[in-house]
Amino acid sequence: MVRAFTLTGGRTEPSRDVFTLITLVSTVDLPLPSVGQRLQPEHLRILRMCAQPLAVAEISAYLDLPVSVTTILLSDLLELGRILARPPIHVAASPQIALLQKVRNGLARL
């Protein structure tokens, strides 16, 4: 078992404050780094996992690491240009009542 502060090099905060629990992360289409690059095994696991977009909370759960540690690791990869982070797509807060009534009336006529 490795302590969380060892994974982050003693850092307690990410270098960029762009990650929330629902931020979607995906890898950039680059080959996996060679052994000479200084990426930790957790970095490599993130790169493999994020071939399909995943939320930060999911990545944290799959790695079995606290979200704070995961965001620091994600910041490292973002600075290296290995991942993309984008906010989730927001949907309308609530459907318009008038539209729902029109749909209901149209269905009733069928």
Protein Blocks (a to p, Z undefined) as FASTA:
>chain_A
ZZfklmnnopabdfbdcbcfklccdddddddddfklccdfklmmmmmmmmpccdfklmmm
mnopafklmmmmmmmmmmnopaccdddddddfbacfklmmmmmmmmmmZZ
